[in-house]
Amino acid sequence: MRKLFLLFAALATIVSSPAFAWGAMGHRTVAGIAMVNVKPATRVAIRKLLAHEREMDTPKCSMRTIEDAATWPDCIKGERWRWAYQNSWHYHDQPVCGTFDLKQLCRDGMCATAQIERDEKLLANRKLAPVLRLEALAFLVHFVGDIHQPLHVGENEDMGGNAVKADYGDAPGRNLHSIWDTTLAERAITSARPPLVRVYSAAEKARLATGTLEDWTRESYEISRDVLYPLAFGGKLPCGVKEPQKIVWTNAAIEQAIPIVDERIERAGLRLAQMLDKALG
C-alpha cells in the first residue's frame, strides 16, 4: 500500500507541475534548424561533444544528436532528486499587465536568460572538461527555444497559462500553456511550407536572426501581451479582473497563431545557430 501511495503522489506531482518548454517536436525542430545552418566546423565540434554522452550518466535521457540534447533538459526532470534545481531556468516571467524589466525579475540568475548567458560562456571555454561543455550545450539549445515560446516570458499570475484550462477548437482537456507548447506547435511545424528544418538563405537569416537576448525575450513578452492573451480572453488583456477558469482557443485563433509559432521557431533556430558558431566555430 505504501508503494502504491508513493506512486500516486509522484504522479500527482508530475501532473500538477507547470509545463516548462516547447514540446519535444518544437525543441527538436529548433535544434534541427540550428544544426543545418551552422558552419561545418561548428557541426564537427558539436558531434565531438555529443560523443561524451555516456559521461553525463543519464541513460534514460539520450544525447546522441543535437535534437536529443534539445529535449534532454526536460527529460531529466524525471530525476528530481538530481536535477530539480534547474526547474526555474526554463522561463523568465514578465507580467503582461506590468512592465517589462529583464534584470529586475531575475536578480539571482535563476531564469532562462541568465542561464543562456552562462551556458554560452561555458560552451565556449575549451579549458573545461567536454562533459561540462556538453551539459552547457544541451541547456543552451533548450533555453534558447524556451524564451521564444511567448508563455515562457509573458504571463498573468497564471503560471504562464498553465492555470487556465482550455479547449483547443473542438478538443477539450488542455490548458493555455500546453496548447502553445505542444498542440499548436505540432500543427504549425507539420503544416509549414517550406519545411522549417532547411538551409535558410542569407536574406532570410538577415531578417530572422537579429537582435540581442533581451530583444528576443521582449519579442515573446510583446506577443503574449498584444496577441496571445487578447486572443484567449475575448480581445482584451485580463488586467485587474479574474481570469475565467476555462477558455476556448477557437479555430480562428488557431489559424491566426500558426504563423507566429512558425516564425518563433525559425528565429530560435537561426539565432541559436549564430550562438553556436560564435562559441564553437
C-alpha contacts under 8 A as a table, 3 or more apart, distances in Angstrom:
res1	aa1	res2	aa2	distance
1	M	4	L	5.04
1	M	5	F	6.17
2	R	5	F	5.06
2	R	6	L	6.23
3	K	6	L	5.12
3	K	7	L	6.19
4	L	7	L	5.07
4	L	8	F	6.33
5	F	8	F	5.23
5	F	9	A	6.12
6	L	9	A	4.97
6	L	10	A	6.10
7	L	10	A	5.17
7	L	11	L	6.24
8	F	11	L	5.04
8	F	12	A	6.07
9	A	12	A	5.07
9	A	13	T	6.27
10	A	13	T	5.13
10	A	14	I	6.38
11	L	14	I	5.11
11	L	15	V	6.17
12	A	15	V	5.14
12	A	16	S	6.00
13	T	16	S	5.30
13	T	17	S	6.01
14	I	17	S	5.34
18	P	159	M	6.78
18	P	162	N	5.95
19	A	162	N	7.08
19	A	177	H	7.28
19	A	178	S	7.00
20	F	74	D	7.78
20	F	87	N	7.68
20	F	90	H	5.69
20	F	91	Y	6.94
20	F	146	D	7.77
20	F	152	H	7.33
21	A	74	D	7.57
21	A	90	H	6.76
21	A	145	G	7.86
21	A	146	D	5.50
21	A	149	Q	7.65
21	A	152	H	7.42
21	A	181	D	6.35
22	W	25	M	7.60
22	W	26	G	5.27
22	W	27	H	5.90
22	W	145	G	7.17
22	W	146	D	6.35
22	W	149	Q	6.70
22	W	180	W	7.49
22	W	181	D	4.25
22	W	182	T	6.39
22	W	185	A	7.67
23	G	26	G	5.35
23	G	27	H	6.43
23	G	181	D	5.09
23	G	182	T	4.76
23	G	185	A	7.67
24	A	27	H	5.31
24	A	28	R	5.98
24	A	71	T	6.02
24	A	182	T	7.78
25	M	28	R	5.17
25	M	29	T	5.97
25	M	182	T	7.60
25	M	185	A	7.70
25	M	186	E	6.46
26	G	29	T	5.17
26	G	30	V	6.33
26	G	145	G	7.90
26	G	181	D	7.55
26	G	182	T	7.43
26	G	185	A	6.26
26	G	186	E	7.02
26	G	189	I	7.63
26	G	265	I	7.17
27	H	30	V	5.16
27	H	31	A	6.29
27	H	67	E	7.36
27	H	70	A	5.65
27	H	71	T	6.34
27	H	142	H	6.56
27	H	145	G	6.11
28	R	31	A	5.09
28	R	32	G	6.00
28	R	66	I	7.95
28	R	67	E	4.58
28	R	68	D	7.16
28	R	70	A	5.93
28	R	71	T	6.94
29	T	32	G	4.92
29	T	33	I	6.14
29	T	67	E	7.48
29	T	189	I	7.97
29	T	196	L	7.37
29	T	197	V	6.50
29	T	265	I	7.39
29	T	269	G	7.67
30	V	33	I	5.30
30	V	34	A	6.36
30	V	141	V	7.98
30	V	145	G	6.43
30	V	265	I	5.78
30	V	266	E	6.93
30	V	268	A	6.09
30	V	269	G	4.37
31	A	34	A	5.11
31	A	35	M	6.13
31	A	66	I	6.17
31	A	67	E	5.38
31	A	70	A	6.25
31	A	141	V	6.53
31	A	269	G	6.12
31	A	272	L	7.96
32	G	35	M	5.13
32	G	36	V	6.44
32	G	66	I	7.43
32	G	67	E	6.28
32	G	197	V	5.82
32	G	269	G	7.41
33	I	36	V	5.64
33	I	37	N	6.33
33	I	196	L	6.93
33	I	197	V	4.68
33	I	198	R	6.31
33	I	199	V	7.56
33	I	266	E	7.22
33	I	269	G	4.95
33	I	270	L	6.59
33	I	273	A	7.81
34	A	37	N	5.22
34	A	38	V	6.09
34	A	269	G	4.67
34	A	270	L	5.61
34	A	271	R	7.79
34	A	272	L	5.90
34	A	273	A	4.43
35	M	38	V	5.65
35	M	43	R	6.67
35	M	66	I	7.43
35	M	273	A	6.88
36	V	197	V	7.57
36	V	198	R	6.59
36	V	199	V	5.96
37	N	198	R	7.78
37	N	199	V	5.68
37	N	200	Y	7.01
37	N	270	L	7.03
37	N	273	A	6.16
38	V	42	T	6.12
38	V	43	R	6.47
38	V	273	A	5.15
38	V	274	Q	7.06
38	V	276	L	7.17
38	V	277	D	6.10
39	K	42	T	5.24
39	K	43	R	6.43
39	K	277	D	6.50
39	K	281	G	6.73
40	P	43	R	5.07
40	P	44	V	6.38
41	A	44	V	5.14
41	A	45	A	6.28
41	A	280	L	7.75
41	A	281	G	5.50
42	T	45	A	5.02
42	T	46	I	6.17
42	T	276	L	6.85
42	T	277	D	5.72
42	T	280	L	5.33
42	T	281	G	4.44
43	R	46	I	5.16
43	R	47	R	6.36
44	V	47	R	5.24
44	V	48	K	6.31
45	A	48	K	5.11
45	A	49	L	6.41
45	A	280	L	6.38
45	A	281	G	7.59
46	I	49	L	5.22
46	I	50	L	6.24
46	I	66	I	7.69
46	I	280	L	7.75
47	R	50	L	4.97
47	R	51	A	6.31
47	R	65	T	7.61
48	K	51	A	5.24
48	K	52	H	7.42
49	L	52	H	5.65
49	L	53	E	7.66
49	L	130	P	6.12
49	L	131	V	7.29
49	L	133	R	7.32
49	L	134	L	5.53
50	L	53	E	5.44
50	L	63	M	6.42
50	L	64	R	6.01
50	L	65	T	6.69
50	L	66	I	7.59
50	L	134	L	6.60
51	A	54	R	7.87
51	A	64	R	7.34
52	H	55	E	5.64
52	H	56	M	7.48
52	H	130	P	6.94
52	H	131	V	6.02
52	H	134	L	7.40
53	E	56	M	5.64
53	E	57	D	7.70
53	E	62	S	7.49
53	E	63	M	5.73
53	E	64	R	6.75
53	E	131	V	7.47
53	E	134	L	7.70
54	R	57	D	5.55
54	R	58	T	7.33
54	R	59	P	7.42
55	E	131	V	6.28
56	M	131	V	6.58
56	M	135	E	7.69
58	T	61	C	5.36
58	T	62	S	7.13
58	T	76	I	7.60
59	P	62	S	6.43
60	K	75	C	8.00
61	C	72	W	5.89
61	C	75	C	5.80
61	C	76	I	6.52
62	S	68	D	5.95
62	S	69	A	7.22
62	S	72	W	6.83
63	M	66	I	6.88
63	M	67	E	7.87
63	M	68	D	4.82
63	M	69	A	4.79
63	M	72	W	6.88
64	R	68	D	6.20
64	R	69	A	7.43
65	T	68	D	5.11
65	T	69	A	6.33
66	I	69	A	4.81
66	I	70	A	6.17
66	I	138	A	7.70
67	E	70	A	5.08
67	E	71	T	6.90
68	D	71	T	5.50
68	D	72	W	6.16
69	A	72	W	4.94
69	A	73	P	7.60
69	A	137	L	7.64
69	A	138	A	4.76
69	A	139	F	7.97
69	A	141	V	7.42
69	A	142	H	7.73
70	A	73	P	7.12
70	A	138	A	5.71
70	A	139	F	7.46
70	A	141	V	5.49
70	A	142	H	4.85
71	T	74	D	5.55
71	T	75	C	6.28
71	T	138	A	7.97
71	T	142	H	6.73
72	W	75	C	4.88
72	W	76	I	6.18
72	W	138	A	6.72
73	P	76	I	5.58
73	P	77	K	7.04
73	P	138	A	6.96
73	P	139	F	6.34
73	P	142	H	6.90
74	D	77	K	5.56
75	C	78	G	6.22
76	I	79	E	5.60
76	I	80	R	7.59
76	I	83	W	6.64
77	K	80	R	5.49
77	K	83	W	6.28
77	K	84	A	6.63
77	K	87	N	7.86
79	E	82	R	5.63
79	E	83	W	6.17
79	E	84	A	7.57
80	R	83	W	5.11
80	R	84	A	4.57
81	W	84	A	6.30
83	W	86	Q	6.02
83	W	87	N	7.87
84	A	87	N	5.76
85	Y	88	S	7.42
86	Q	89	W	5.33
86	Q	90	H	7.60
87	N	90	H	6.20
88	S	91	Y	6.32
88	S	110	M	5.92
88	S	111	C	5.72
88	S	112	A	7.58
89	W	92	H	7.71
89	W	110	M	5.49
89	W	111	C	4.23
89	W	112	A	4.61
89	W	115	Q	6.54
89	W	143	F	7.76
90	H	111	C	6.47
90	H	112	A	5.11
90	H	143	F	6.10
90	H	146	D	6.28
90	H	147	I	7.87
90	H	152	H	7.35
91	Y	111	C	5.72
91	Y	112	A	5.01
91	Y	113	T	7.96
91	Y	143	F	7.99
91	Y	146	D	6.68
91	Y	147	I	6.57
91	Y	152	H	4.70
91	Y	153	V	6.13
92	H	105	L	7.70
92	H	106	C	7.42
92	H	111	C	5.20
92	H	112	A	5.59
92	H	113	T	6.84
92	H	147	I	7.41
92	H	152	H	6.16
92	H	153	V	4.98
93	D	105	L	7.44
93	D	152	H	6.46
93	D	153	V	4.56
93	D	154	G	5.88
93	D	155	E	6.29
93	D	160	G	7.60
94	Q	98	G	7.58
94	Q	99	T	7.48
94	Q	100	F	6.05
94	Q	101	D	7.39
94	Q	102	L	7.89
94	Q	105	L	7.32
94	Q	153	V	5.48
94	Q	154	G	4.95
94	Q	155	E	6.13
94	Q	221	Y	6.89
95	P	98	G	5.00
95	P	99	T	6.81
95	P	100	F	7.34
95	P	154	G	5.76
95	P	155	E	5.17
95	P	156	N	5.45
95	P	157	E	7.29
96	V	99	T	7.30
96	V	100	F	7.98
96	V	154	G	5.46
96	V	155	E	5.67
96	V	156	N	5.90
96	V	221	Y	7.12
96	V	224	S	7.00
96	V	225	R	5.07
97	C	156	N	6.81
97	C	225	R	7.71
97	C	237	L	7.55
97	C	239	C	5.72
100	F	218	R	7.39
100	F	221	Y	7.67
101	D	104	Q	5.55
101	D	105	L	6.50
102	L	105	L	6.01
102	L	106	C	6.84
102	L	214	E	7.08
103	K	106	C	5.31
103	K	107	R	6.11
104	Q	107	R	5.94
106	C	109	G	5.56
106	C	110	M	6.42
106	C	111	C	6.13
106	C	114	A	7.58
107	R	110	M	7.82
109	G	114	A	5.14
109	G	115	Q	6.90
110	M	114	A	6.89
110	M	115	Q	7.26
111	C	114	A	5.68
111	C	115	Q	6.33
112	A	115	Q	5.19
112	A	116	I	6.13
112	A	143	F	5.91
112	A	146	D	7.57
112	A	147	I	6.87
113	T	116	I	5.10
113	T	117	E	6.50
113	T	143	F	7.78
113	T	147	I	7.55
113	T	213	L	7.15
113	T	214	E	7.99
113	T	217	T	7.90
114	A	117	E	5.30
114	A	118	R	6.31
115	Q	118	R	4.85
115	Q	119	D	5.91
115	Q	140	L	7.71
115	Q	143	F	7.76
116	I	119	D	5.17
116	I	120	E	6.05
116	I	139	F	7.63
116	I	140	L	5.55
116	I	143	F	6.43
116	I	144	V	6.94
117	E	120	E	5.31
117	E	121	K	6.53
118	R	121	K	5.35
118	R	122	L	6.34
119	D	122	L	4.95
119	D	123	L	5.94
119	D	136	A	4.81
119	D	137	L	6.96
119	D	139	F	6.87
119	D	140	L	5.68
120	E	123	L	5.23
120	E	124	A	6.28
120	E	136	A	7.26
120	E	137	L	7.86
120	E	140	L	6.74
120	E	275	M	7.44
120	E	279	A	6.68
121	K	124	A	5.23
121	K	125	N	6.32
121	K	279	A	7.63
122	L	125	N	5.24
122	L	128	L	7.58
122	L	132	L	7.69
122	L	133	R	6.02
122	L	136	A	6.17
123	L	126	R	7.53
123	L	133	R	4.78
123	L	134	L	7.41
123	L	136	A	5.67
123	L	137	L	6.14
123	L	279	A	6.25
123	L	280	L	7.51
124	A	133	R	7.88
124	A	278	K	7.94
124	A	279	A	4.39
124	A	280	L	6.17
125	N	128	L	5.91
125	N	133	R	7.72
126	R	129	A	7.77
128	L	132	L	6.55
128	L	133	R	6.73
129	A	132	L	5.49
129	A	133	R	6.64
130	P	133	R	5.04
130	P	134	L	6.03
131	V	134	L	4.93
131	V	135	E	6.31
132	L	135	E	5.18
132	L	136	A	6.33
133	R	136	A	4.92
133	R	137	L	6.07
134	L	137	L	4.92
134	L	138	A	6.34
135	E	138	A	5.25
135	E	139	F	6.32
136	A	139	F	5.18
136	A	140	L	5.93
137	L	140	L	5.11
137	L	141	V	6.12
138	A	141	V	5.33
138	A	142	H	6.18
139	F	142	H	5.13
139	F	143	F	5.91
140	L	143	F	5.31
140	L	144	V	6.06
141	V	144	V	5.61
141	V	145	G	6.58
141	V	272	L	6.88
142	H	145	G	5.25
142	H	146	D	6.28
143	F	146	D	4.68
143	F	147	I	6.28
144	V	147	I	5.61
144	V	148	H	6.73
144	V	268	A	6.26
144	V	272	L	6.65
145	G	148	H	5.43
145	G	149	Q	6.90
145	G	265	I	7.26
145	G	268	A	5.67
145	G	269	G	7.59
146	D	149	Q	5.40
146	D	152	H	6.27
147	I	150	P	7.00
147	I	152	H	5.82
147	I	153	V	6.48
147	I	216	W	7.32
147	I	217	T	5.96
147	I	220	S	6.99
148	H	152	H	7.60
148	H	216	W	6.86
148	H	217	T	6.98
148	H	219	E	7.95
148	H	220	S	5.86
148	H	264	R	5.65
148	H	265	I	7.02
148	H	267	R	7.92
148	H	268	A	6.19
149	Q	152	H	5.56
149	Q	153	V	7.43
149	Q	180	W	7.67
149	Q	181	D	7.52
149	Q	220	S	6.44
149	Q	261	V	7.96
149	Q	264	R	7.03
150	P	153	V	5.59
150	P	154	G	6.03
150	P	219	E	7.89
150	P	220	S	4.17
150	P	221	Y	6.00
150	P	223	I	6.21
150	P	224	S	5.44
151	L	154	G	5.22
151	L	155	E	6.13
151	L	160	G	5.00
151	L	161	G	6.89
151	L	177	H	6.54
151	L	180	W	7.80
151	L	220	S	7.46
151	L	221	Y	7.81
151	L	224	S	6.48
152	H	155	E	7.67
152	H	160	G	6.32
152	H	220	S	7.89
153	V	160	G	7.50
153	V	217	T	6.81
153	V	220	S	6.16
153	V	221	Y	5.45
153	V	224	S	7.85
154	G	160	G	6.73
154	G	220	S	6.80
154	G	221	Y	4.51
154	G	222	E	7.49
154	G	223	I	7.98
154	G	224	S	5.22
154	G	225	R	6.64
155	E	158	D	6.50
155	E	159	M	6.65
155	E	160	G	4.47
155	E	161	G	6.72
155	E	224	S	7.29
156	N	159	M	7.39
156	N	160	G	6.74
156	N	161	G	7.60
157	E	160	G	7.26
158	D	161	G	5.22
158	D	162	N	6.23
158	D	163	A	5.05
158	D	164	V	6.87
159	M	162	N	5.22
159	M	163	A	6.14
160	G	163	A	7.69
160	G	177	H	6.24
161	G	164	V	5.26
161	G	175	N	6.80
161	G	176	L	4.86
161	G	177	H	4.66
162	N	165	K	7.43
162	N	175	N	5.72
162	N	176	L	6.06
162	N	177	H	5.03
162	N	178	S	7.09
163	A	175	N	6.98
163	A	176	L	7.80
163	A	245	Q	7.98
164	V	175	N	5.38
164	V	176	L	5.64
164	V	177	H	7.87
164	V	243	E	7.83
164	V	244	P	7.49
164	V	245	Q	5.90
164	V	246	K	5.86
164	V	247	I	7.28
165	K	173	G	7.24
165	K	174	R	5.90
165	K	175	N	4.13
165	K	176	L	6.32
165	K	245	Q	6.20
165	K	246	K	4.54
165	K	247	I	6.38
166	A	172	P	6.91
166	A	173	G	6.62
166	A	174	R	5.13
166	A	175	N	4.52
166	A	176	L	5.62
166	A	246	K	5.35
166	A	247	I	4.74
166	A	248	V	5.33
166	A	249	W	6.58
167	D	170	D	6.63
167	D	171	A	5.55
167	D	172	P	4.26
167	D	173	G	6.02
167	D	174	R	5.83
167	D	175	N	7.26
167	D	246	K	7.93
167	D	247	I	6.52
167	D	248	V	4.71
167	D	249	W	5.89
168	Y	171	A	4.99
168	Y	172	P	6.22
168	Y	174	R	7.14
168	Y	179	I	6.97
168	Y	248	V	6.27
168	Y	249	W	5.02
168	Y	250	T	6.58
168	Y	251	N	7.76
169	G	172	P	7.85
169	G	248	V	6.63
169	G	249	W	5.72
169	G	250	T	4.78
169	G	251	N	5.18
169	G	254	I	7.81
174	R	178	S	6.44
174	R	179	I	6.71
175	N	178	S	5.40
175	N	179	I	6.28
176	L	179	I	5.35
176	L	180	W	6.82
176	L	249	W	7.97
177	H	180	W	5.45
177	H	181	D	6.15
178	S	181	D	4.82
178	S	182	T	5.80
178	S	183	T	7.09
179	I	182	T	5.65
179	I	183	T	4.99
179	I	184	L	5.52
179	I	185	A	7.76
180	W	183	T	6.49
180	W	184	L	5.25
180	W	185	A	5.99
181	D	184	L	6.99
181	D	185	A	6.08
182	T	185	A	5.14
182	T	186	E	5.77
183	T	186	E	5.40
183	T	187	R	6.39
184	L	187	R	5.21
184	L	188	A	6.12
184	L	254	I	7.16
184	L	258	I	6.99
184	L	261	V	7.81
185	A	188	A	5.08
185	A	189	I	6.06
185	A	258	I	7.60
185	A	261	V	6.32
185	A	262	D	7.74
186	E	189	I	5.20
186	E	190	T	6.06
187	R	190	T	5.39
187	R	191	S	6.04
187	R	258	I	7.66
188	A	191	S	5.40
188	A	192	A	6.02
188	A	258	I	5.14
188	A	259	P	7.25
188	A	261	V	6.53
188	A	262	D	5.97
189	I	192	A	5.38
189	I	195	P	7.52
189	I	196	L	6.87
189	I	262	D	6.51
190	T	195	P	7.73
191	S	195	P	7.91
192	A	195	P	5.25
192	A	196	L	6.51
192	A	262	D	7.29
193	R	196	L	7.54
195	P	198	R	6.68
196	L	262	D	7.60
196	L	266	E	6.62
200	Y	204	E	6.00
200	Y	205	K	6.46
201	S	204	E	5.15
201	S	205	K	6.27
202	A	205	K	5.10
202	A	206	A	6.10
203	A	206	A	5.05
203	A	207	R	6.30
204	E	207	R	5.13
204	E	208	L	6.01
205	K	208	L	5.18
205	K	209	A	5.19
205	K	210	T	7.95
205	K	270	L	6.76
206	A	209	A	5.93
206	A	210	T	6.73
207	R	210	T	6.66
208	L	266	E	7.35
208	L	267	R	5.27
208	L	270	L	7.17
208	L	271	R	7.87
209	A	267	R	5.72
209	A	268	A	7.91
209	A	270	L	5.43
209	A	271	R	4.86
209	A	274	Q	7.78
210	T	271	R	7.23
211	G	214	E	7.90
211	G	215	D	5.50
211	G	216	W	6.70
212	T	215	D	4.97
212	T	216	W	6.32
213	L	216	W	5.15
213	L	217	T	6.33
214	E	217	T	5.16
214	E	218	R	6.07
215	D	218	R	5.05
215	D	219	E	6.15
216	W	219	E	5.17
216	W	220	S	6.63
217	T	220	S	5.30
217	T	221	Y	6.31
218	R	221	Y	4.92
218	R	222	E	6.08
219	E	222	E	5.19
219	E	223	I	6.20
220	S	223	I	5.15
220	S	224	S	6.26
221	Y	224	S	5.18
221	Y	225	R	6.15
222	E	225	R	4.94
222	E	226	D	5.65
222	E	227	V	7.69
223	I	226	D	5.32
223	I	227	V	5.18
223	I	228	L	6.11
224	S	227	V	5.70
224	S	228	L	4.62
224	S	229	Y	5.74
225	R	228	L	6.49
225	R	229	Y	5.96
225	R	230	P	7.33
225	R	237	L	7.12
226	D	229	Y	7.01
226	D	230	P	6.54
226	D	237	L	7.98
227	V	230	P	5.51
227	V	231	L	5.93
228	L	231	L	5.21
228	L	232	A	6.24
229	Y	232	A	5.03
229	Y	233	F	6.03
229	Y	235	G	7.94
229	Y	236	K	7.32
229	Y	237	L	5.89
229	Y	238	P	7.57
230	P	233	F	5.16
230	P	234	G	6.03
230	P	235	G	4.25
230	P	236	K	4.47
230	P	237	L	5.16
230	P	238	P	7.82
231	L	234	G	6.02
231	L	235	G	5.49
231	L	236	K	7.64
231	L	249	W	7.91
231	L	253	A	6.36
232	A	235	G	7.39
232	A	247	I	6.89
232	A	248	V	7.32
232	A	249	W	6.19
232	A	253	A	7.89
233	F	236	K	6.05
233	F	237	L	6.85
233	F	238	P	6.80
233	F	247	I	7.41
238	P	241	V	5.81
238	P	242	K	7.16
238	P	243	E	6.23
244	P	247	I	6.74
249	W	253	A	6.11
249	W	254	I	6.87
250	T	253	A	5.07
250	T	254	I	6.24
251	N	254	I	4.92
251	N	255	E	6.30
252	A	255	E	5.27
252	A	256	Q	6.32
253	A	256	Q	5.06
253	A	257	A	6.05
254	I	257	A	5.15
254	I	258	I	6.20
255	E	258	I	5.55
255	E	259	P	7.83
256	Q	259	P	6.83
256	Q	260	I	7.64
257	A	260	I	5.24
257	A	261	V	6.32
258	I	261	V	5.19
258	I	262	D	6.29
259	P	262	D	5.11
259	P	263	E	6.18
260	I	263	E	5.26
260	I	264	R	6.19
261	V	264	R	5.16
261	V	265	I	6.30
262	D	265	I	5.30
262	D	266	E	6.18
263	E	266	E	4.97
263	E	267	R	5.98
264	R	267	R	5.19
264	R	268	A	6.07
265	I	268	A	5.04
265	I	269	G	6.18
266	E	269	G	5.25
266	E	270	L	6.23
267	R	270	L	5.32
267	R	271	R	5.87
268	A	271	R	5.27
268	A	272	L	5.91
269	G	272	L	5.09
269	G	273	A	6.20
270	L	273	A	4.98
270	L	274	Q	6.50
271	R	274	Q	5.17
271	R	275	M	6.44
272	L	275	M	5.02
272	L	276	L	6.16
273	A	276	L	5.12
273	A	277	D	6.15
274	Q	277	D	5.15
274	Q	278	K	6.23
275	M	278	K	5.10
275	M	279	A	6.20
276	L	279	A	5.10
276	L	280	L	5.70
276	L	281	G	7.09
277	D	280	L	5.31
277	D	281	G	4.44
278	K	281	G	5.88
